[in-house]
Amino acid sequence: MTKPAWHLALPALVLFAVFVLYPLINVIRYAGWEWSGLSDPEFIGFANIPRLFRDPDLWRSFRTTAFFALIMLPSFLWLSRTIALAIEGLRLERFIKALLFLPGLMTIAGSVIAWNLLYEPSYGLVRELTGLYLPWDFEPWAALLFVVLFTLWQYVGYGVLIVSAALRGIPKGVKEAARVDGATTGQIQRFIISPMLRPTMVFLTVIGSVAAIQSYTAVFLLTRGGPFGSTRVIGYYLYETAFERLQLGYGAAMTLFILLITLAVAGVQAVVLSRRQM
């Protein structure tokens, strides 16, 4: 007799249980504690939940995250689509894709060191060669823009690959028939390619939104939330609360809160954008 099909999924289920489900259960448990990680935990029930809504720093970090997402997400979608369309069919298409995807293969620590050497306002290579610089070390708007640019540099290659794969799935006969009927290149992109790319753009929108909400590493390594808290996104504020202020119980409650918001945003976007396709 053949074994049931679920046996094939058993290794993945074990990994999911060990590295996702078990930590999530512990986070839920910690959310009901007042605990610094050094002292004995004190069970306080749901007391951390109303504290979330009274925390002004939490809501400031949410506003910062929203600004970050409003700049990063449209730029990510536009660049991914525009570059993928621009390089489609070129002789150097594969080489360009490899260059764009290369930042995603680098360790983030190495990337941060490179960006600091290139764009440091005082002695960066870009300033030395061109005289131009972005004052991200003391101007709040420049710091947020700097983090956005770094994030785009990391993820645009991934977006281009996804869009390019979707473009290859569009039958050439459809575009050729449109040209025979007299459609211009712009009309083909607007009325044929764009509708066929909508499922891909929905996917990238959800992925980009989740990445924006959960952004932390770039802020931690580049700006540490500064200057003046201008880049303290919600992920970095969670780190500060849990591991610098040693409020692990409150940090666990915040983690669940961020998780619910992330799921809600991704779900709403998927529903709204998928309805537009109908």
N, C-alpha and C positions, 0 to 999 in steps of 0.2 A: 504493500500500500504506500502511496505517496504521502509525504508529510504535508500537513496543512500549510497554506501559503504564508501564514503569519510567522512561521519559523524564519523565513527569509528576512523579515523586518526585525527580528529579535535583537541583533547587535545594535541597530539604530535606536530601538526602544530602550535598551539598557543604557546607552550613552545619554539619551534624552532624560531618563529618570535620574541618573547620577549627576549630570552637569546642568540640568535645567529644572526639573521638577523638585528635586530635593533642596537645592538652594532657594527656590521660590517658596517652598513650605517654611523654611527657616526664616526667610524675610518676613513672611506673614506672622510668624511667631514672635520675632523680635519687635515688630511694630506695636505690640502690646506691652512693651517693656520701657522702663526708664533705665538706661544702661549706658555706661561710659566705656565698656570693654575692659575696665580695670577693676571695677567694683562688682559686687553681686547684683544681678538684675532685679529690679522691683517691678512686679506686674501692676500696670495701671489701666488695663483694659483699652478702651477707645479714646483715652484722653489725648493721644497724639493727633487724632483726626481733627478736632476743632482748632488745635494749635496751628495746623497748616493754613487755615483760613485767616488767622490773626497775624501771620508772619509777613510783615511788609517786605523784608528782603527776598522772600520767596516770590512774591508777585512782581518785584522789580526784576528778578532774574527771568521770570516768564516774559516780561515785556522785552528784555534784551534778546531772549531766544526768538521771540516773534519778529523783531527787527532783523535779526540774523537770517531767519527763514525767508522773510519777504525779499531780501536781497539775494540770498544764495539760491533759493529754489527756482525762481524764474530764469536766472542766469544759467543755472545748470541745465534746465530743459532746453533753453534756446541754443546754447552752445552745443549741446549734444546733437540736436537735430540739424543745426546749420552746418556744423563741421562734417557730419556724416553725409549730408547731401552734397557738400562741396567736394569731398574726396571720392565720391562714388565713381568707380570706373577709371580712376587715374592709375597710371602705371606704378606710382609710388604709394598706392593706397595702403597696402599692408605695412610698409615701412612707417608711414605716418601713424597708423593705428598703434604700431608697436611703441613708437615714441610717446604717444599720448597715454598709453596704458602703463608705461614704465614707472611713473610716480606711485601708482598703486602697488607696485612690487617692492618698493623701497621701504625700509623700516621707517616708522614715523619719526623716531629720534634722529636718524640720519638726515631725513628731509628737513627737520627743524633746524639742525645745525647748518645745513646748506643755505636755507632761507635767511638765517641770521647773518651769515657771512656775506650774502648777496645784498640784503636789504636793510641792514642795520643803519639807522639814520646818521650816525656819527662817522663810521668808518667802513660802511658796506661797499662792496665792489661796484655795485650799480652807481652809488653816489660818486665814487672816485672816478669812474669812467665817463659818466654823463652829467654829473652835478645835480641830478634829480633824486629826490628821496621822498618817502612817505613817513611823516612824523608819528609813527604808531607807538612810540615809547612815551609820548606825553599828550597826544591829542586823542580824545575818546573816539571820534568818528573815524580817524585813521586806523586806530587799533582794531575796531570792528571790521572795517574794510580789509585790513591785512589778514585777519582770520578768515574772512569770506574768500579772498583770493587764494589763500593756502588750501582751503577746503575744495574749491573748484579745481585747482591744479591737481589735487589728489583724485577726484572722482569723475572729471569730465571724460577721461579716457574710457572708463567703464561705460558711461552713458553713450559714447560714440559707438562702442562695440555693440551694445544692445540695439541701438537704432539701425546700425549697418546690417545687423542680422535680420531685422524686420524688413529693411529695404530689399534684401536679397529674396525675401519671401513674396514680394509683389511680382506677379507674372509680367514678363516683358511684353507679352502680347497685348495686355491692357493698355500700356503706355504707347505702344506702336499704333494701336487702333485709334487712340485719341489723336496722335499726330496726323494720321491719315485723314481724320475728320476735321483737321485744321486747328487743333488746340495748340496754344503756345506752351512754352516750358513753364511759365508761371501758372497757367491754368491747369496744367497737368499736376503740378505740385499742390495747388490749392484744392482741386476737386477730386483728385484720384489718390495721390500719395498721402496727403494729410489725413483724410478719413481712414485709410488703411493703417496709418501709424497710430491712431488713437489708442488702441489697447496697449501698445508699447509705451506711449507717453503717460497713460494711466499708471502703469507699473513703475516708471521712473519717478512720477510724482509722489507715489506712496513711499518708495524707497528714499527719495530725497527728503521728504517730510520727516520720516522717522530718523534719518541721519541728522537733520537739523535739530530736532527735539532732544536727541540723545548725544549731541555734540559735547565733547569734554576734552579729549586728548589734545587737540590742537590748541585749545585755550590754555590748558594746563602747561604745555611746553612752551608756548609762544609768549603769552601775556600774563599768565596767572590771574586772570580776571580783571586786570588793570588796563589802562590807568583809570583810577577813581571808580572802579567797578563797572566800567563801560563794556567789558566783555565777559562779565560774570553770567554766563548762560546757566540754565537750570542744572545741567549735569555737573558743572563746576561748583555751583552752590551746594549741591548734594555732597560732593567730595569734602568741601570745607566743613559742612555741618557734621558729617559722620566721622571724618578722620583727623580734622584739625581741632574742632571743638569737642570731639569725643562724645557726640550725642548720637550713639548708634541706634537707639530705639527710635528716636525721631527721624533719623536718616532712613531707617527701614520703612517707616510710614510714608516718607516722602518718595521713596522708590516705588512703592505701590501706587501712589498718586500719579507719578509720572508715567508709569506703565499703563494705567487706565486712560490717561489723556492721550498717550501715543496710540493705543488701540482705537480710541474714539476718532481721533483725527484721521488715521489710516482708513478706518471703516467708512467714515463720511465721505472722504475723497474718492474712495473706490466706487461707492454707490452713485455719487453725483456725476463723476466723470463717465462711468459706464452708462448712465442714463442718457448722456449727451450723444452717445454713439447710436442710440436707437432712433 
